[in-house]
């Protein structure tokens, strides 16, 4: 419990550092890499991900440097936990990397509000970054405050990964795209009873509560991002109660178990210890690399999951405003977006490619895992609604608060009803600042 509280606290502290660091009027890019004296420009680049993504990205960088000998990229990478705390500390020192992997929603909006990211419009308009043929809907996901602050790496969606063999062992049918929350709970309980293992992974709230709200016709934030987007706290109470009952029955693990998971390689579904895991579709590659389990994908449960499901950029490439080498950084983003070699190396790890010609060229020789992801994104495209982009600049702090309250409820230190009320009070206080 203490570890998770410290993690939440660190996020809050990082946000304070970010806010204070952005108030500086200094133009000095402390630590900025430059040329090596021989006309070669050095760039810093950072991302989060699994070990397989790290290995793939290093290979992609090597390919880029071979084609662009005037540029050298120094890489920095970590897991998602701690990534934005690290970026916040670098922002405070006016020392963000030239190229950074950015996240749609709360983080993109927060960085936009602090003017930390470069507007890439000029590089798109002059062709330095070629996005010809990419749909406006996809490109709009990187736009905030009428500036293009990120280029999507690929298309992504939440998915229910499930272990086919575990379900067969328990004598239950695999879910299809029309399953409900009640069916999810029944299957999870049956698997636990029949196998003695967990029936599902604990759902953590940062993405899944938003989906739960959307599936029931609500939003996490209102249209202008000034308040929560739902009025009835019974919605969050019901969400807490559903998960709490699964944890209390040991059908789902508690946070003590979740705290031991350091990466995709440690996930319960990878080791055949739980049949369900709700996460992003682009993580199929990492799951497949780490596991010999028979895993499939379907839509998340819900009687109205077509309303709940949405497509999003798996992540975005952004250039920091303090970079002294924006054009060279833009050349890497163009290479990533338009080179078939990139996707031959990484497959769907950063989402399904945004360029149609890349998708078509890949389609003939997709791996089994990538074919599943491509097919799944087609399914979501036909069974989804528009993504919500109305995340206020404080939303990362609000989601950290939701995570902290979720832990308290799961540990039994707060009732679901009290947790729902407490979240509203704290979210409103944050938004009012």
C-alpha positions in Angstrom: 0.0 0.0 0.0 2.8 2.4 1.0 4.5 1.9 -2.3 1.4 2.9 -4.3 0.8 5.9 -2.1 4.4 7.0 -2.8 3.9 6.6 -6.5 0.8 8.7 -6.4 2.6 11.3 -4.3 5.5 11.4 -6.7 3.1 12.2 -9.6 1.7 15.1 -7.7 5.2 16.4 -6.8 6.2 16.1 -10.4 3.3 18.2 -11.5 4.3 20.9 -9.1 7.8 20.8 -10.4 6.5 21.0 -14.0 4.4 24.0 -13.2 7.2 25.9 -11.4 9.7 24.9 -14.1 7.6 26.4 -16.8 7.4 29.8 -15.3 11.0 30.5 -16.2 11.7 33.1 -19.0 15.1 31.6 -19.6 15.8 30.6 -23.2 18.8 28.5 -22.2 18.4 24.9 -23.1 20.4 23.4 -20.3 22.1 20.2 -21.4 21.0 20.6 -25.0 23.1 18.4 -27.3 24.5 20.1 -30.4 26.9 19.3 -33.1 30.1 17.2 -32.7 32.2 19.7 -34.5 32.1 17.7 -37.8 28.7 19.0 -38.9 26.8 16.1 -37.2 23.7 17.2 -35.1 23.0 15.2 -31.9 19.5 14.8 -30.7 18.1 13.4 -27.5 15.1 11.1 -27.8 13.0 9.5 -25.1 10.2 6.9 -24.9 8.5 4.5 -22.5 7.8 0.8 -23.1 8.6 -2.8 -22.7 12.0 -4.4 -23.4 10.9 -5.5 -26.8 9.9 -1.9 -27.7 13.3 -0.6 -26.4 15.1 -3.2 -28.6 12.9 -2.3 -31.7 13.4 1.4 -31.2 17.2 1.1 -31.0 17.1 -0.8 -34.3 14.9 1.9 -35.9 17.3 4.6 -34.7 20.2 2.7 -36.2 18.4 2.6 -39.6 17.6 6.3 -39.4 21.2 7.2 -38.7 22.4 5.1 -41.6 20.1 7.1 -43.9 20.9 10.4 -42.2 24.6 10.4 -41.3 24.4 14.0 -40.3 22.2 13.2 -37.3 23.1 11.1 -34.2 20.3 10.2 -31.7 21.1 9.6 -28.1 18.3 7.6 -26.6 16.7 7.6 -23.1 13.9 5.2 -22.2 12.1 3.7 -19.3 8.8 2.0 -18.4 5.6 4.0 -18.3 5.7 4.2 -14.5 7.9 7.2 -13.7 8.2 8.4 -17.3 6.2 11.6 -16.9 7.7 12.3 -13.5 11.1 12.2 -15.2 9.9 14.4 -18.0 8.5 16.9 -15.5 11.9 17.2 -13.8 13.5 17.8 -17.1 10.9 20.4 -18.0 11.7 22.2 -14.8 15.3 22.5 -15.9 14.3 23.6 -19.4 15.9 20.4 -20.6 13.3 18.2 -22.3 14.6 15.9 -25.0 14.4 17.0 -28.7 12.1 14.1 -29.5 9.7 12.7 -26.9 7.1 10.0 -27.0 3.9 11.7 -25.8 0.5 10.4 -24.6 -2.8 11.6 -25.9 -5.3 13.2 -23.5 -4.2 14.3 -20.1 -0.5 14.5 -20.7 -0.6 16.1 -24.2 -3.1 18.7 -22.9 -0.9 19.4 -19.8 2.2 20.0 -21.9 0.2 22.1 -24.3 -1.0 24.4 -21.5 2.6 24.9 -20.4 3.8 25.7 -23.9 6.4 22.9 -23.7 5.9 21.4 -27.2 6.7 22.8 -30.6 4.0 23.5 -33.2 4.7 21.0 -36.0 2.4 22.7 -38.5 5.2 24.3 -40.5 7.0 20.9 -40.9 3.8 19.3 -42.1 3.0 22.1 -44.5 6.5 22.2 -46.0 6.6 18.4 -46.4 9.4 17.8 -43.9 6.9 15.5 -42.2 4.8 13.8 -44.9 1.3 12.9 -43.7 -0.3 13.0 -47.1 -3.4 10.7 -47.1 -3.7 10.5 -43.3 -7.2 11.2 -42.2 -8.0 14.5 -40.5 -9.5 12.5 -37.6 -6.2 10.9 -36.9 -4.2 14.1 -37.3 -6.6 16.0 -35.1 -5.7 13.8 -32.2 -2.3 15.6 -32.0 -3.8 19.1 -32.2 -4.4 21.2 -29.1 -5.0 25.0 -28.9 -5.0 25.1 -32.7 -1.4 23.8 -32.8 -0.1 20.5 -34.1 1.8 19.2 -31.1 2.2 15.6 -31.9 2.2 13.2 -34.8 0.4 9.8 -34.0 2.7 6.8 -34.2 -0.3 4.6 -35.0 -3.9 3.7 -34.2 -4.8 2.0 -31.0 -7.8 0.8 -28.9 -8.6 -0.7 -25.6 -9.0 -4.5 -25.8 -9.9 -7.4 -23.7 -7.1 -9.9 -24.0 -8.2 -13.4 -23.0 -6.5 -16.8 -22.5 -8.2 -19.3 -24.7 -6.8 -22.3 -22.9 -7.7 -21.1 -19.5 -11.3 -20.6 -20.5 -11.5 -24.0 -22.1 -10.0 -25.6 -19.0 -12.7 -24.0 -16.9 -15.4 -25.1 -19.4 -16.6 -21.7 -20.4 -17.1 -20.2 -23.9 -14.8 -17.4 -25.1 -16.4 -14.0 -25.1 -17.5 -12.2 -28.3 -17.9 -8.5 -29.0 -21.4 -8.6 -27.5 -20.6 -9.7 -24.0 -21.8 -7.8 -20.9 -20.3 -6.9 -17.6 -22.5 -9.6 -15.9 -21.0 -12.2 -18.3 -17.5 -11.0 -17.6 -18.1 -11.4 -13.9 -19.7 -14.9 -14.3 -16.8 -16.1 -16.5 -14.2 -14.7 -14.1 -15.8 -16.4 -11.1 -16.1 -19.7 -12.9 -12.4 -19.7 -14.0 -11.4 -19.0 -10.4 -13.6 -21.8 -9.1 -12.5 -24.4 -11.7 -8.8 -23.6 -11.8 -7.9 -22.2 -8.4 -6.3 -19.3 -10.2 -7.4 -15.7 -10.6 -10.4 -15.2 -12.9 -9.3 -11.8 -14.1 -6.7 -9.1 -13.6 -7.6 -6.1 -11.3 -8.9 -3.3 -13.5 -7.0 -0.1 -12.7 -9.2 3.0 -13.2 -7.2 5.5 -15.2 -8.4 4.3 -18.6 -11.1 1.8 -17.6 -13.3 4.1 -15.6 -13.5 6.5 -18.6 -14.6 3.5 -20.8 -17.1 2.4 -18.1 -18.6 6.0 -18.2 -18.7 6.2 -22.0 -20.4 2.8 -22.2 -23.1 4.1 -20.0 -23.5 7.4 -22.0 -21.4 9.7 -19.9 -17.9 11.3 -20.1 -15.1 11.7 -17.5 -15.0 15.5 -18.1 -17.5 18.0 -19.5 -17.2 19.6 -22.9 -14.9 22.4 -21.9 -13.0 20.4 -19.3 -14.0 22.6 -16.4 -15.9 19.9 -14.4 -16.5 16.2 -14.2 -18.7 15.0 -17.1 -21.1 12.9 -15.0 -23.4 14.0 -12.2 -24.4 10.8 -10.4 -21.8 9.4 -8.1 -23.6 6.1 -8.2 -21.7 5.4 -11.4 -18.3 5.5 -9.7 -19.7 3.7 -6.7 -20.9 0.9 -8.9 -17.5 0.7 -10.7 -15.7 0.4 -7.3 -18.2 -2.1 -6.0 -17.8 -4.4 -9.0 -14.0 -4.5 -8.6 -14.1 -4.7 -4.8 -16.4 -7.7 -4.8 -14.0 -9.5 -7.2 -11.0 -8.7 -5.1 -12.7 -9.7 -1.8 -13.6 -13.1 -3.4 -10.0 -13.5 -4.6 -11.3 -13.7 -8.2 -9.1 -10.7 -9.0 -5.8 -9.8 -7.3 -5.5 -6.9 -4.9 -2.9 -4.1 -5.2 -0.4 -6.1 -3.2 -0.1 -8.5 -6.1 -0.3 -5.7 -8.8 2.6 -3.9 -7.1 4.8 -6.8 -7.9 4.2 -6.4 -11.7 7.1 -4.4 -13.1 6.3 -4.7 -16.8 4.3 -6.6 -19.3 6.6 -9.6 -18.9 5.3 -10.0 -15.3 1.6 -9.8 -16.1 -0.7 -12.6 -14.8 -2.1 -13.4 -18.3 1.5 -13.9 -19.6 2.0 -16.7 -17.0 -1.4 -18.3 -17.3 -2.4 -17.0 -13.9 -5.5 -15.0 -15.0 -7.5 -15.3 -18.2 -8.4 -11.6 -18.7 -6.4 -8.4 -19.1 -7.9 -5.1 -20.3 -5.2 -3.0 -21.9 -4.2 -1.3 -25.2 -4.2 -3.3 -28.4 -0.6 -2.3 -29.4 0.7 -4.2 -26.4 -0.2 -7.5 -28.1 3.4 -7.6 -29.5 4.9 -7.3 -26.0 2.5 -9.9 -24.6 3.2 -12.3 -27.4 7.0 -11.8 -27.0 6.8 -12.5 -23.3 4.3 -15.4 -23.3 3.6 -18.8 -24.9 -0.1 -18.5 -23.9 -2.9 -18.8 -26.5 -4.2 -15.2 -26.4 -7.0 -13.6 -28.3 -8.7 -10.2 -28.4 -12.2 -8.8 -28.2 -14.1 -5.6 -27.3 -14.5 -4.7 -23.7 -17.7 -5.9 -22.0 -20.8 -3.8 -21.7 -24.4 -3.7 -23.1 -23.4 -0.5 -25.0 -19.8 -1.1 -25.7 -20.0 0.4 -29.2 -20.6 3.7 -27.4 -17.8 3.0 -25.0 -15.1 1.9 -27.5 -13.0 4.5 -29.3 -9.8 4.7 -31.5 -6.9 6.7 -30.2 -3.3 7.3 -31.2 -1.2 4.6 -29.6 1.1 7.5 -28.7 2.5 10.6 -30.4 5.9 11.9 -31.4 6.4 15.4 -30.1 9.3 17.9 -30.3 10.1 20.0 -27.3 9.8 23.8 -27.7 13.3 24.2 -26.2 14.9 22.0 -28.9 17.6 23.8 -31.0 17.3 21.2 -33.7 13.6 21.0 -34.6 14.0 20.4 -38.3 16.3 17.4 -37.7 13.9 16.1 -35.1 11.1 16.5 -37.6 13.1 14.4 -40.1 13.1 11.5 -37.7 9.3 11.7 -37.2 8.9 11.7 -41.0 11.2 8.6 -41.2 9.1 6.8 -38.6 5.9 7.7 -40.3 6.8 6.9 -43.8 9.4 4.1 -43.7 8.2 0.5 -44.2 11.4 -0.6 -42.5 10.1 0.9 -39.2 7.0 -1.3 -39.2 8.9 -4.4 -40.4 10.9 -4.0 -37.2 8.2 -3.0 -34.8 5.0 -4.4 -36.3 2.0 -3.0 -34.4 3.9 -2.2 -31.2 3.2 1.5 -31.6 -0.2 1.0 -33.2 -1.5 0.2 -36.6 0.4 2.6 -39.1 -1.4 5.8 -39.9 -0.4 5.8 -43.6 -2.6 3.6 -45.8 0.3 2.6 -48.2 2.3 1.4 -45.2 -0.7 -0.7 -44.0 -1.2 -2.1 -47.5 2.5 -3.0 -47.9 2.6 -4.7 -44.5 -0.7 -6.6 -45.0 0.9 -9.4 -47.2 3.5 -10.4 -44.6 2.0 -9.7 -41.2 3.0 -11.8 -38.3 0.1 -13.7 -36.6 0.1 -11.3 -33.8 0.1 -8.2 -36.0 -2.7 -9.7 -38.1 -4.8 -10.0 -35.0 -4.2 -6.4 -34.1 -5.0 -5.2 -37.6 -8.2 -7.2 -37.6 -9.1 -5.9 -34.1 -8.6 -2.3 -35.1 -11.0 -2.9 -38.1 -13.5 -4.3 -35.6 -13.2 -1.3 -33.3 -13.5 1.1 -36.3 -16.9 -0.5 -37.1 -17.9 -0.6 -33.4 -16.9 2.6 -31.7 -17.7 6.3 -31.2 -15.5 9.5 -31.3 -12.7 9.8 -28.8 -13.1 12.4 -26.0 -10.4 15.1 -26.2 -11.7 17.4 -23.5 -9.1 16.6 -20.9 -8.2 19.7 -18.8 -4.5 20.5 -18.0 -5.0 19.2 -14.5 -6.4 15.8 -15.6 -3.2 13.8 -14.9 -3.4 15.0 -11.3 -7.1 14.1 -11.2 -6.4 10.6 -12.6 -3.6 10.1 -10.0 -6.2 11.0 -7.3 -8.6 8.5 -8.8 -5.9 5.8 -8.7 -5.1 6.6 -5.0 -8.8 6.4 -4.0 -9.2 3.2 -5.9 -6.4 1.7 -3.9 -8.1 2.8 -0.6 -11.4 1.3 -1.7 -9.8 -2.0 -2.8 -7.9 -2.2 0.6 -11.1 -1.7 2.4 -10.0 1.6 4.0 -12.9 3.5 2.3 -16.3 2.3 1.1 -17.2 2.6 -2.6 -19.8 5.3 -1.8 -17.3 7.3 0.2 -14.7 6.8 -2.4 -17.0 8.1 -5.2 -17.9 11.2 -3.1 -14.3 11.8 -2.1 -13.2 11.7 -5.8 -15.7 14.3 -6.8 -14.7 16.6 -4.0 -11.0 16.4 -4.8 -11.5 16.6 -8.5 -13.6 19.7 -8.2 -11.0 21.3 -5.9 -8.2 20.6 -8.4 -10.2 22.0 -11.3 -11.1 25.1 -9.3 -7.4 26.0 -8.7 
